[in-house]
Amino acid sequence: MYANERKCENFDQVIEEARAMRATGAGITGGDPLMARERTLEGIKRLKDEFGPSFHLHMYTSIPFKPEWAKDFAEAGLDEIRFHFLKLDSSKYKDTITACHESGMLTGVELPCEPDKELELLNLLDELREFDISFMNVNELEITVGNHGNMELRGFNLSSGITAGAKGSAELAMSMRDRINAAELGLPDPLDKVIRKPFGYSLKFCTAVYKDAGQLRRRFLRRGEATIAPHETLTEDGTLMFGAISSSDEDQEVWISEIMEETNLPRRFLYWDKDNQRIELPLVVAESIAPDVEAPVSLVEVLPTFERIEMSLIWLNEYPK
């Protein structure tokens, strides 16, 4: 299982990752968590025991599970559940959704907005009037490396050069959102001018850009803020930047002592990275001493993930030939 980008072998590591980003909640997804129900229940209990009742847990599933299981999830501490209807067929889920609602969990539906399913999705809005849901989340359909072949077969193109969203997905999602909002206000629907009764639930639309530039960036920022070292700088994009001097195990202590003596830099601003064989230090210091150092000096930018994925490396002096 994974917590953020970190592969975890047990729930202790999941909890460690949550602490590393000062998480206030978690989303449980898959695959499908219902395929490992007991393990999922254990994870919910562990997270609630560790972080308390205010730690918000929501779960995604596409399985219309036994209604009596809803109580198990609620008692374990699950706060919210989101259903993905396979083939947009809502009929199989009604009893399960009712049980989840009655157990006290916030219950809703979450679906990708497929441009070639306009009629089915608009009809679904009316079907859901009869369901015990509080919300519907509609996500802009994304064209990715993994699904590109299938998207191409269905005739989907990118909506623009700056987003992975499928053309027509955002427009359909906004039409659905506007229908829900117009009905709530007693106004004519912008699409067909019909005045409808309120649907009884809210609809939120999440764009592909927001997922990448908003949610993902914010998660990196949170983890960066929580784990930043004294020699690092957190950028607006949520990456960490620092300077580095290449060294060997044998020479690193001598180098560190010399840097401290020449720059008056406290020891806490210098870090020996054994795996990458480099001394990390503030970028401004690395830039100032690069011309005089007889070793490769670089600017390094990493993601603040568990494995600290390296995004860029720029040499600051002439040593790498």
Phi and psi restraints in degrees (value plus and minus 20) as a CYANA .aco file:
   2 TYR   PHI    -144.1  -104.1
   2 TYR   PSI     122.9   162.9
   3 ALA   PHI    -138.8   -98.8
   3 ALA   PSI      95.4   135.4
   4 ASN   PHI      34.2    74.2
   4 ASN   PSI    -149.0  -109.0
   5 GLU   PHI    -110.9   -70.9
   5 GLU   PSI     -19.5    20.5
   6 ARG   PHI    -109.3   -69.3
   6 ARG   PSI     105.3   145.3
   7 LYS   PHI     -96.7   -56.7
   7 LYS   PSI     105.4   145.4
   8 CYS   PHI    -137.1   -97.1
   8 CYS   PSI     118.2   158.2
   9 GLU   PHI    -116.0   -76.0
   9 GLU   PSI     -35.1     4.9
  10 ASN   PHI    -177.0  -137.0
  10 ASN   PSI     151.6   191.6
  11 PHE   PHI     -94.5   -54.5
  11 PHE   PSI     -39.4     0.6
  12 ASP   PHI     -81.5   -41.5
  12 ASP   PSI     -60.4   -20.4
  13 GLN   PHI     -90.5   -50.5
  13 GLN   PSI     -54.4   -14.4
  14 VAL   PHI     -81.8   -41.8
  14 VAL   PSI     -65.3   -25.3
  15 ILE   PHI     -84.3   -44.3
  15 ILE   PSI     -59.9   -19.9
  16 GLU   PHI     -80.3   -40.3
  16 GLU   PSI     -61.6   -21.6
  17 GLU   PHI     -87.0   -47.0
  17 GLU   PSI     -59.5   -19.5
  18 ALA   PHI     -80.8   -40.8
  18 ALA   PSI     -61.5   -21.5
  19 ARG   PHI     -87.1   -47.1
  19 ARG   PSI     -53.9   -13.9
  20 ALA   PHI     -87.0   -47.0
  20 ALA   PSI     -38.3     1.7
  21 MET   PHI    -138.5   -98.5
  21 MET   PSI      -9.0    31.0
  22 ARG   PHI      30.8    70.8
  22 ARG   PSI      28.6    68.6
  23 ALA   PHI     -84.7   -44.7
  23 ALA   PSI     124.8   164.8
  24 THR   PHI    -128.7   -88.7
  24 THR   PSI     -17.0    23.0
  25 GLY   PHI    -198.9  -158.9
  25 GLY   PSI    -199.7  -159.7
  26 ALA   PHI    -171.9  -131.9
  26 ALA   PSI     128.2   168.2
  27 GLY   PHI    -126.3   -86.3
  27 GLY   PSI     113.9   153.9
  28 ILE   PHI    -127.9   -87.9
  28 ILE   PSI      98.6   138.6
  29 THR   PHI    -158.1  -118.1
  29 THR   PSI    -180.2  -140.2
  30 GLY   PHI    -176.3  -136.3
  30 GLY   PSI    -158.1  -118.1
  31 GLY   PHI      18.0    58.0
  31 GLY   PSI    -163.9  -123.9
  32 ASP   PHI    -156.0  -116.0
  32 ASP   PSI     104.2   144.2
  33 PRO   PHI     -78.1   -38.1
  33 PRO   PSI     -45.0    -5.0
  34 LEU   PHI     -91.0   -51.0
  34 LEU   PSI     -36.7     3.3
  35 MET   PHI     -93.1   -53.1
  35 MET   PSI     -34.0     6.0
  36 ALA   PHI    -155.9  -115.9
  36 ALA   PSI      42.0    82.0
  37 ARG   PHI     -79.8   -39.8
  37 ARG   PSI     -67.5   -27.5
  38 GLU   PHI     -84.4   -44.4
  38 GLU   PSI     -60.2   -20.2
  39 ARG   PHI     -86.0   -46.0
  39 ARG   PSI     -58.5   -18.5
  40 THR   PHI     -84.2   -44.2
  40 THR   PSI     -64.0   -24.0
  41 LEU   PHI     -81.0   -41.0
  41 LEU   PSI     -60.4   -20.4
  42 GLU   PHI     -81.8   -41.8
  42 GLU   PSI     -63.6   -23.6
  43 GLY   PHI     -83.5   -43.5
  43 GLY   PSI     -61.0   -21.0
  44 ILE   PHI     -80.5   -40.5
  44 ILE   PSI     -67.3   -27.3
  45 LYS   PHI     -82.9   -42.9
  45 LYS   PSI     -63.1   -23.1
  46 ARG   PHI     -82.3   -42.3
  46 ARG   PSI     -64.3   -24.3
  47 LEU   PHI     -86.2   -46.2
  47 LEU   PSI     -61.3   -21.3
  48 LYS   PHI     -86.4   -46.4
  48 LYS   PSI     -61.2   -21.2
  49 ASP   PHI     -83.3   -43.3
  49 ASP   PSI     -56.4   -16.4
  50 GLU   PHI     -97.3   -57.3
  50 GLU   PSI     -61.9   -21.9
  51 PHE   PHI    -131.1   -91.1
  51 PHE   PSI     -27.8    12.2
  52 GLY   PHI      71.7   111.7
  52 GLY   PSI     152.9   192.9
  53 PRO   PHI     -85.9   -45.9
  53 PRO   PSI     -41.6    -1.6
  54 SER   PHI    -100.6   -60.6
  54 SER   PSI     -29.4    10.6
  55 PHE   PHI     -94.9   -54.9
  55 PHE   PSI      88.4   128.4
  56 HIS   PHI    -101.2   -61.2
  56 HIS   PSI     106.3   146.3
  57 LEU   PHI    -138.6   -98.6
  57 LEU   PSI     104.9   144.9
  58 HIS   PHI    -144.2  -104.2
  58 HIS   PSI     133.2   173.2
  59 MET   PHI    -153.5  -113.5
  59 MET   PSI     121.8   161.8
  60 TYR   PHI    -124.2   -84.2
  60 TYR   PSI     119.3   159.3
  61 THR   PHI    -171.2  -131.2
  61 THR   PSI     130.7   170.7
  62 SER   PHI    -134.2   -94.2
  62 SER   PSI      -8.5    31.5
  63 ILE   PHI    -123.8   -83.8
  63 ILE   PSI     103.5   143.5
  64 PRO   PHI     -98.1   -58.1
  64 PRO   PSI      58.9    98.9
  65 PHE   PHI     -93.3   -53.3
  65 PHE   PSI     151.3   191.3
  66 LYS   PHI     -78.0   -38.0
  66 LYS   PSI     109.7   149.7
  67 PRO   PHI     -74.5   -34.5
  67 PRO   PSI     -52.9   -12.9
  68 GLU   PHI     -87.9   -47.9
  68 GLU   PSI     -37.4     2.6
  69 TRP   PHI     -92.5   -52.5
  69 TRP   PSI     -40.5    -0.5
  70 ALA   PHI     -77.8   -37.8
  70 ALA   PSI     -60.4   -20.4
  71 LYS   PHI     -82.4   -42.4
  71 LYS   PSI     -57.1   -17.1
  72 ASP   PHI     -81.6   -41.6
  72 ASP   PSI     -64.0   -24.0
  73 PHE   PHI     -87.2   -47.2
  73 PHE   PSI     -61.0   -21.0
  74 ALA   PHI     -84.4   -44.4
  74 ALA   PSI     -63.3   -23.3
  75 GLU   PHI     -89.6   -49.6
  75 GLU   PSI     -48.8    -8.8
  76 ALA   PHI     -89.2   -49.2
  76 ALA   PSI     -45.9    -5.9
  77 GLY   PHI     104.4   144.4
  77 GLY   PSI     -12.9    27.1
  78 LEU   PHI     -88.7   -48.7
  78 LEU   PSI     107.3   147.3
  79 ASP   PHI    -110.7   -70.7
  79 ASP   PSI     -51.4   -11.4
  80 GLU   PHI    -169.2  -129.2
  80 GLU   PSI     123.2   163.2
  81 ILE   PHI    -153.9  -113.9
  81 ILE   PSI     118.0   158.0
  82 ARG   PHI    -143.7  -103.7
  82 ARG   PSI     106.3   146.3
  83 PHE   PHI    -122.6   -82.6
  83 PHE   PSI     113.1   153.1
  84 HIS   PHI    -125.0   -85.0
  84 HIS   PSI      96.8   136.8
  85 PHE   PHI    -100.2   -60.2
  85 PHE   PSI      98.2   138.2
  86 LEU   PHI     -87.7   -47.7
  86 LEU   PSI     111.4   151.4
  87 LYS   PHI      37.1    77.1
  87 LYS   PSI       2.9    42.9
  88 LEU   PHI      37.8    77.8
  88 LEU   PSI       4.1    44.1
  89 ASP   PHI    -112.3   -72.3
  89 ASP   PSI      85.4   125.4
  90 SER   PHI    -103.4   -63.4
  90 SER   PSI     -37.9     2.1
  91 SER   PHI     -80.1   -40.1
  91 SER   PSI     -55.5   -15.5
  92 LYS   PHI     -93.0   -53.0
  92 LYS   PSI     -33.5     6.5
  93 TYR   PHI    -121.8   -81.8
  93 TYR   PSI     -29.5    10.5
  94 LYS   PHI     -81.3   -41.3
  94 LYS   PSI     -67.5   -27.5
  95 ASP   PHI     -83.9   -43.9
  95 ASP   PSI     -59.7   -19.7
  96 THR   PHI     -85.2   -45.2
  96 THR   PSI     -62.7   -22.7
  97 ILE   PHI     -84.4   -44.4
  97 ILE   PSI     -61.1   -21.1
  98 THR   PHI     -80.3   -40.3
  98 THR   PSI     -63.8   -23.8
  99 ALA   PHI     -83.6   -43.6
  99 ALA   PSI     -59.8   -19.8
 100 CYS   PHI     -85.0   -45.0
 100 CYS   PSI     -62.7   -22.7
 101 HIS   PHI     -82.6   -42.6
 101 HIS   PSI     -64.3   -24.3
 102 GLU   PHI     -90.5   -50.5
 102 GLU   PSI     -41.9    -1.9
 103 SER   PHI     -98.2   -58.2
 103 SER   PSI     -29.5    10.5
 104 GLY   PHI      82.4   122.4
 104 GLY   PSI     -22.0    18.0
 105 MET   PHI     -99.7   -59.7
 105 MET   PSI     122.9   162.9
 106 LEU   PHI     -88.1   -48.1
 106 LEU   PSI     103.4   143.4
 107 THR   PHI    -142.7  -102.7
 107 THR   PSI     114.4   154.4
 108 GLY   PHI    -175.7  -135.7
 108 GLY   PSI    -193.5  -153.5
 109 VAL   PHI    -143.5  -103.5
 109 VAL   PSI     120.9   160.9
 110 GLU   PHI    -155.2  -115.2
 110 GLU   PSI     105.7   145.7
 111 LEU   PHI    -160.4  -120.4
 111 LEU   PSI     130.2   170.2
 112 PRO   PHI     -95.6   -55.6
 112 PRO   PSI     128.1   168.1
 113 CYS   PHI    -114.2   -74.2
 113 CYS   PSI      78.7   118.7
 114 GLU   PHI    -108.1   -68.1
 114 GLU   PSI      98.7   138.7
 115 PRO   PHI     -79.6   -39.6
 115 PRO   PSI     -46.7    -6.7
 116 ASP   PHI    -109.3   -69.3
 116 ASP   PSI     -10.3    29.7
 117 LYS   PHI    -138.0   -98.0
 117 LYS   PSI      12.2    52.2
 118 GLU   PHI     -78.1   -38.1
 118 GLU   PSI     -70.9   -30.9
 119 LEU   PHI     -82.1   -42.1
 119 LEU   PSI     -64.7   -24.7
 120 GLU   PHI     -82.9   -42.9
 120 GLU   PSI     -61.3   -21.3
 121 LEU   PHI     -89.8   -49.8
 121 LEU   PSI     -59.5   -19.5
 122 LEU   PHI     -87.7   -47.7
 122 LEU   PSI     -57.3   -17.3
 123 ASN   PHI     -86.2   -46.2
 123 ASN   PSI     -54.8   -14.8
 124 LEU   PHI     -82.1   -42.1
 124 LEU   PSI     -54.0   -14.0
 125 LEU   PHI     -75.9   -35.9
 125 LEU   PSI     -61.9   -21.9
 126 ASP   PHI     -93.1   -53.1
 126 ASP   PSI     -57.9   -17.9
 127 GLU   PHI     -78.8   -38.8
 127 GLU   PSI     -57.2   -17.2
 128 LEU   PHI     -93.6   -53.6
 128 LEU   PSI     -27.7    12.3
 129 ARG   PHI     -78.4   -38.4
 129 ARG   PSI     -50.5   -10.5
 130 GLU   PHI    -110.9   -70.9
 130 GLU   PSI     -15.1    24.9
 131 PHE   PHI    -125.1   -85.1
 131 PHE   PSI     131.4   171.4
 132 ASP   PHI    -106.8   -66.8
 132 ASP   PSI      48.5    88.5
 133 ILE   PHI    -137.8   -97.8
 133 ILE   PSI     134.8   174.8
 134 SER   PHI    -122.4   -82.4
 134 SER   PSI     -42.1    -2.1
 135 PHE   PHI    -175.2  -135.2
 135 PHE   PSI     142.6   182.6
 136 MET   PHI    -153.5  -113.5
 136 MET   PSI     107.8   147.8
 137 ASN   PHI    -125.2   -85.2
 137 ASN   PSI     109.6   149.6
 138 VAL   PHI    -138.7   -98.7
 138 VAL   PSI     102.8   142.8
 139 ASN   PHI    -125.3   -85.3
 139 ASN   PSI     117.6   157.6
 140 GLU   PHI     -80.2   -40.2
 140 GLU   PSI     109.5   149.5
 141 LEU   PHI     -86.1   -46.1
 141 LEU   PSI     108.3   148.3
 142 GLU   PHI    -126.5   -86.5
 142 GLU   PSI     119.3   159.3
 143 ILE   PHI    -117.4   -77.4
 143 ILE   PSI      96.7   136.7
 144 THR   PHI    -141.7  -101.7
 144 THR   PSI     155.1   195.1
 145 VAL   PHI     -79.6   -39.6
 145 VAL   PSI     -58.9   -18.9
 146 GLY   PHI     -90.7   -50.7
 146 GLY   PSI     -53.5   -13.5
 147 ASN   PHI    -130.9   -90.9
 147 ASN   PSI     -12.1    27.9
 148 HIS   PHI     -77.8   -37.8
 148 HIS   PSI     -61.5   -21.5
 149 GLY   PHI     -81.1   -41.1
 149 GLY   PSI     -66.3   -26.3
 150 ASN   PHI     -86.3   -46.3
 150 ASN   PSI     -59.8   -19.8
 151 MET   PHI     -83.7   -43.7
 151 MET   PSI     -58.0   -18.0
 152 GLU   PHI     -86.3   -46.3
 152 GLU   PSI     -61.0   -21.0
 153 LEU   PHI     -80.9   -40.9
 153 LEU   PSI     -53.5   -13.5
 154 ARG   PHI    -106.3   -66.3
 154 ARG   PSI     -18.8    21.2
 155 GLY   PHI      63.3   103.3
 155 GLY   PSI      -0.9    39.1
 156 PHE   PHI    -107.7   -67.7
 156 PHE   PSI     118.3   158.3
 157 ASN   PHI    -140.9  -100.9
 157 ASN   PSI     141.9   181.9
 158 LEU   PHI     -86.0   -46.0
 158 LEU   PSI     122.4   162.4
 159 SER   PHI     -93.6   -53.6
 159 SER   PSI     -47.2    -7.2
 160 SER   PHI    -182.7  -142.7
 160 SER   PSI     157.8   197.8
 161 GLY   PHI    -103.5   -63.5
 161 GLY   PSI     -23.5    16.5
 162 ILE   PHI    -135.2   -95.2
 162 ILE   PSI     -12.7    27.3
 163 THR   PHI    -163.1  -123.1
 163 THR   PSI     134.6   174.6
 164 ALA   PHI    -110.5   -70.5
 164 ALA   PSI     -14.6    25.4
 165 GLY   PHI     -88.5   -48.5
 165 GLY   PSI     121.6   161.6
 166 ALA   PHI     -95.8   -55.8
 166 ALA   PSI     119.5   159.5
 167 LYS   PHI     -79.4   -39.4
 167 LYS   PSI     109.7   149.7
 168 GLY   PHI      74.8   114.8
 168 GLY   PSI     -37.0     3.0
 169 SER   PHI     -88.0   -48.0
 169 SER   PSI     -67.4   -27.4
 170 ALA   PHI     -83.7   -43.7
 170 ALA   PSI     -60.6   -20.6
 171 GLU   PHI     -82.9   -42.9
 171 GLU   PSI     -62.4   -22.4
 172 LEU   PHI     -86.5   -46.5
 172 LEU   PSI     -62.6   -22.6
 173 ALA   PHI     -80.9   -40.9
 173 ALA   PSI     -60.8   -20.8
 174 MET   PHI     -88.6   -48.6
 174 MET   PSI     -52.8   -12.8
 175 SER   PHI     -84.7   -44.7
 175 SER   PSI     -60.8   -20.8
 176 MET   PHI     -84.3   -44.3
 176 MET   PSI     -65.4   -25.4
 177 ARG   PHI     -81.3   -41.3
 177 ARG   PSI     -64.2   -24.2
 178 ASP   PHI     -85.4   -45.4
 178 ASP   PSI     -52.9   -12.9
 179 ARG   PHI     -85.4   -45.4
 179 ARG   PSI     -63.7   -23.7
 180 ILE   PHI     -83.8   -43.8
 180 ILE   PSI     -65.5   -25.5
 181 ASN   PHI     -88.1   -48.1
 181 ASN   PSI     -60.2   -20.2
 182 ALA   PHI     -83.3   -43.3
 182 ALA   PSI     -61.7   -21.7
 183 ALA   PHI     -83.4   -43.4
 183 ALA   PSI     -59.6   -19.6
 184 GLU   PHI     -82.7   -42.7
 184 GLU   PSI     -54.1   -14.1
 185 LEU   PHI    -112.7   -72.7
 185 LEU   PSI     -23.9    16.1
 186 GLY   PHI      53.5    93.5
 186 GLY   PSI       7.7    47.7
 187 LEU   PHI    -125.3   -85.3
 187 LEU   PSI     139.9   179.9
 188 PRO   PHI     -83.8   -43.8
 188 PRO   PSI     122.6   162.6
 189 ASP   PHI     -85.7   -45.7
 189 ASP   PSI     110.3   150.3
 190 PRO   PHI     -80.7   -40.7
 190 PRO   PSI     -44.0    -4.0
 191 LEU   PHI    -102.9   -62.9
 191 LEU   PSI     -67.6   -27.6
 192 ASP   PHI    -144.7  -104.7
 192 ASP   PSI     -16.2    23.8
 193 LYS   PHI      49.8    89.8
 193 LYS   PSI     -11.0    29.0
 194 VAL   PHI    -102.2   -62.2
 194 VAL   PSI     117.3   157.3
 195 ILE   PHI    -111.4   -71.4
 195 ILE   PSI     100.2   140.2
 196 ARG   PHI    -131.8   -91.8
 196 ARG   PSI     137.9   177.9
 197 LYS   PHI     -90.9   -50.9
 197 LYS   PSI     132.4   172.4
 198 PRO   PHI     -74.9   -34.9
 198 PRO   PSI     125.4   165.4
 199 PHE   PHI    -102.3   -62.3
 199 PHE   PSI     -43.2    -3.2
 200 GLY   PHI      72.4   112.4
 200 GLY   PSI     -14.7    25.3
 201 TYR   PHI    -169.8  -129.8
 201 TYR   PSI     141.5   181.5
 202 SER   PHI    -115.9   -75.9
 202 SER   PSI     141.6   181.6
 203 LEU   PHI    -150.6  -110.6
 203 LEU   PSI     109.8   149.8
 204 LYS   PHI    -138.3   -98.3
 204 LYS   PSI     119.4   159.4
 205 PHE   PHI    -133.1   -93.1
 205 PHE   PSI     106.9   146.9
 206 CYS   PHI    -132.8   -92.8
 206 CYS   PSI     101.0   141.0
 207 THR   PHI    -102.3   -62.3
 207 THR   PSI     139.9   179.9
 208 ALA   PHI     -83.9   -43.9
 208 ALA   PSI     -58.0   -18.0
 209 VAL   PHI     -83.8   -43.8
 209 VAL   PSI     -62.4   -22.4
 210 TYR   PHI     -84.4   -44.4
 210 TYR   PSI     -58.9   -18.9
 211 LYS   PHI     -79.2   -39.2
 211 LYS   PSI     -63.3   -23.3
 212 ASP   PHI    -101.3   -61.3
 212 ASP   PSI     -75.5   -35.5
 213 ALA   PHI     -99.4   -59.4
 213 ALA   PSI     -43.6    -3.6
 214 GLY   PHI    -119.1   -79.1
 214 GLY   PSI     -90.7   -50.7
 215 GLN   PHI     -84.8   -44.8
 215 GLN   PSI     -70.3   -30.3
 216 LEU   PHI     -84.9   -44.9
 216 LEU   PSI     -64.9   -24.9
 217 ARG   PHI     -81.6   -41.6
 217 ARG   PSI     -61.9   -21.9
 218 ARG   PHI     -85.4   -45.4
 218 ARG   PSI     -56.4   -16.4
 219 ARG   PHI     -85.2   -45.2
 219 ARG   PSI     -62.1   -22.1
 220 PHE   PHI     -83.4   -43.4
 220 PHE   PSI     -60.5   -20.5
 221 LEU   PHI     -82.0   -42.0
 221 LEU   PSI     -63.5   -23.5
 222 ARG   PHI     -81.4   -41.4
 222 ARG   PSI     -64.8   -24.8
 223 ARG   PHI     -90.1   -50.1
 223 ARG   PSI     -57.4   -17.4
 224 GLY   PHI     -83.3   -43.3
 224 GLY   PSI     -62.8   -22.8
 225 GLU   PHI     -82.2   -42.2
 225 GLU   PSI     -54.4   -14.4
 226 ALA   PHI    -103.0   -63.0
 226 ALA   PSI     -44.0    -4.0
 227 THR   PHI    -139.3   -99.3
 227 THR   PSI     -18.7    21.3
 228 ILE   PHI     -79.3   -39.3
 228 ILE   PSI     116.8   156.8
 229 ALA   PHI    -111.0   -71.0
 229 ALA   PSI     141.6   181.6
 230 PRO   PHI     -77.8   -37.8
 230 PRO   PSI     -49.8    -9.8
 231 HIS   PHI    -109.6   -69.6
 231 HIS   PSI     -20.7    19.3
 232 GLU   PHI    -122.3   -82.3
 232 GLU   PSI     137.3   177.3
 233 THR   PHI    -142.3  -102.3
 233 THR   PSI     111.2   151.2
 234 LEU   PHI    -110.9   -70.9
 234 LEU   PSI     104.8   144.8
 235 THR   PHI    -107.7   -67.7
 235 THR   PSI     150.7   190.7
 236 GLU   PHI     -85.2   -45.2
 236 GLU   PSI     -43.5    -3.5
 237 ASP   PHI    -106.2   -66.2
 237 ASP   PSI     -21.7    18.3
 238 GLY   PHI      68.1   108.1
 238 GLY   PSI      -7.1    32.9
 239 THR   PHI    -117.1   -77.1
 239 THR   PSI     144.5   184.5
 240 LEU   PHI    -131.7   -91.7
 240 LEU   PSI     114.2   154.2
 241 MET   PHI    -142.4  -102.4
 241 MET   PSI     125.2   165.2
 242 PHE   PHI    -181.4  -141.4
 242 PHE   PSI     149.1   189.1
 243 GLY   PHI    -115.5   -75.5
 243 GLY   PSI     140.9   180.9
 244 ALA   PHI    -168.3  -128.3
 244 ALA   PSI     122.6   162.6
 245 ILE   PHI    -140.2  -100.2
 245 ILE   PSI     102.6   142.6
 246 SER   PHI     -87.3   -47.3
 246 SER   PSI     119.4   159.4
 247 SER   PHI    -176.3  -136.3
 247 SER   PSI     150.4   190.4
 248 SER   PHI    -125.6   -85.6
 248 SER   PSI     145.5   185.5
 249 ASP   PHI     -77.3   -37.3
 249 ASP   PSI     -59.2   -19.2
 250 GLU   PHI     -89.0   -49.0
 250 GLU   PSI     -53.3   -13.3
 251 ASP   PHI    -116.9   -76.9
 251 ASP   PSI     -34.1     5.9
 252 GLN   PHI     -82.4   -42.4
 252 GLN   PSI     -58.1   -18.1
 253 GLU   PHI     -87.2   -47.2
 253 GLU   PSI     -57.5   -17.5
 254 VAL   PHI     -85.6   -45.6
 254 VAL   PSI     -64.6   -24.6
 255 TRP   PHI     -80.7   -40.7
 255 TRP   PSI     -65.5   -25.5
 256 ILE   PHI     -81.9   -41.9
 256 ILE   PSI     -63.3   -23.3
 257 SER   PHI     -82.2   -42.2
 257 SER   PSI     -61.9   -21.9
 258 GLU   PHI     -87.2   -47.2
 258 GLU   PSI     -60.1   -20.1
 259 ILE   PHI     -83.4   -43.4
 259 ILE   PSI     -63.4   -23.4
 260 MET   PHI     -81.7   -41.7
 260 MET   PSI     -60.4   -20.4
 261 GLU   PHI     -88.4   -48.4
 261 GLU   PSI     -60.9   -20.9
 262 GLU   PHI     -98.3   -58.3
 262 GLU   PSI     -48.9    -8.9
 263 THR   PHI    -132.6   -92.6
 263 THR   PSI     -28.2    11.8
 264 ASN   PHI      40.1    80.1
 264 ASN   PSI       7.7    47.7
 265 LEU   PHI    -101.4   -61.4
 265 LEU   PSI     108.2   148.2
 266 PRO   PHI     -83.6   -43.6
 266 PRO   PSI     132.6   172.6
 267 ARG   PHI     -80.2   -40.2
 267 ARG   PSI     -50.5   -10.5
 268 ARG   PHI     -86.7   -46.7
 268 ARG   PSI     -33.7     6.3
 269 PHE   PHI    -112.9   -72.9
 269 PHE   PSI     -13.6    26.4
 270 LEU   PHI    -143.4  -103.4
 270 LEU   PSI     110.0   150.0
 271 TYR   PHI    -151.8  -111.8
 271 TYR   PSI     109.9   149.9
 272 TRP   PHI    -111.1   -71.1
 272 TRP   PSI      95.4   135.4
 273 ASP   PHI    -116.9   -76.9
 273 ASP   PSI      77.8   117.8
 274 LYS   PHI     -85.7   -45.7
 274 LYS   PSI     -59.0   -19.0
 275 ASP   PHI     -82.7   -42.7
 275 ASP   PSI     -60.2   -20.2
 276 ASN   PHI    -120.4   -80.4
 276 ASN   PSI     -17.7    22.3
 277 GLN   PHI      33.3    73.3
 277 GLN   PSI      37.1    77.1
 278 ARG   PHI    -171.7  -131.7
 278 ARG   PSI     131.7   171.7
 279 ILE   PHI    -115.6   -75.6
 279 ILE   PSI     101.4   141.4
 280 GLU   PHI    -114.5   -74.5
 280 GLU   PSI     122.0   162.0
 281 LEU   PHI    -176.2  -136.2
 281 LEU   PSI     147.4   187.4
 282 PRO   PHI     -76.2   -36.2
 282 PRO   PSI     120.9   160.9
 283 LEU   PHI     -80.1   -40.1
 283 LEU   PSI     -60.6   -20.6
 284 VAL   PHI     -82.2   -42.2
 284 VAL   PSI     -53.6   -13.6
 285 VAL   PHI     -93.2   -53.2
 285 VAL   PSI     -63.1   -23.1
 286 ALA   PHI     -79.6   -39.6
 286 ALA   PSI     -61.4   -21.4
 287 GLU   PHI     -84.9   -44.9
 287 GLU   PSI     -57.8   -17.8
 288 SER   PHI     -93.3   -53.3
 288 SER   PSI     -51.6   -11.6
 289 ILE   PHI    -120.4   -80.4
 289 ILE   PSI     -27.7    12.3
 290 ALA   PHI     -71.7   -31.7
 290 ALA   PSI     -64.1   -24.1
 291 PRO   PHI     -83.9   -43.9
 291 PRO   PSI     -42.1    -2.1
 292 ASP   PHI    -124.6   -84.6
 292 ASP   PSI     -22.9    17.1
 293 VAL   PHI    -113.3   -73.3
 293 VAL   PSI     110.5   150.5
 294 GLU   PHI    -110.3   -70.3
 294 GLU   PSI      33.7    73.7
 295 ALA   PHI    -182.7  -142.7
 295 ALA   PSI     138.1   178.1
 296 PRO   PHI     -82.5   -42.5
 296 PRO   PSI     108.5   148.5
 297 VAL   PHI    -138.4   -98.4
 297 VAL   PSI     118.0   158.0
 298 SER   PHI    -162.4  -122.4
 298 SER   PSI     140.2   180.2
 299 LEU   PHI    -116.7   -76.7
 299 LEU   PSI     109.0   149.0
 300 VAL   PHI    -141.7  -101.7
 300 VAL   PSI     117.3   157.3
 301 GLU   PHI    -146.1  -106.1
 301 GLU   PSI     106.7   146.7
 302 VAL   PHI    -149.6  -109.6
 302 VAL   PSI     136.5   176.5
 303 LEU   PHI     -98.9   -58.9
 303 LEU   PSI     124.2   164.2
 304 PRO   PHI    -101.6   -61.6
 304 PRO   PSI      19.4    59.4
 305 THR   PHI    -104.8   -64.8
 305 THR   PSI     153.5   193.5
 306 PHE   PHI     -77.5   -37.5
 306 PHE   PSI     -61.9   -21.9
 307 GLU   PHI    -110.0   -70.0
 307 GLU   PSI     -20.3    19.7
 308 ARG   PHI      28.7    68.7
 308 ARG   PSI      44.7    84.7
 309 ILE   PHI     -82.8   -42.8
 309 ILE   PSI     107.0   147.0
 310 GLU   PHI     -99.7   -59.7
 310 GLU   PSI     103.7   143.7
 311 MET   PHI    -115.0   -75.0
 311 MET   PSI     -56.6   -16.6
 312 SER   PHI    -177.1  -137.1
 312 SER   PSI     135.3   175.3
 313 LEU   PHI    -164.0  -124.0
 313 LEU   PSI     103.8   143.8
 314 ILE   PHI    -143.4  -103.4
 314 ILE   PSI     104.4   144.4
 315 TRP   PHI     -94.7   -54.7
 315 TRP   PSI     116.6   156.6
 316 LEU   PHI    -124.9   -84.9
 316 LEU   PSI     -25.6    14.4
 317 ASN   PHI    -161.6  -121.6
 317 ASN   PSI    -190.2  -150.2
 318 GLU   PHI    -113.9   -73.9
 318 GLU   PSI     -15.0    25.0
 319 TYR   PHI     -88.6   -48.6
 319 TYR   PSI     -64.8   -24.8
 320 PRO   PHI     -88.9   -48.9
 320 PRO   PSI      95.7   135.7
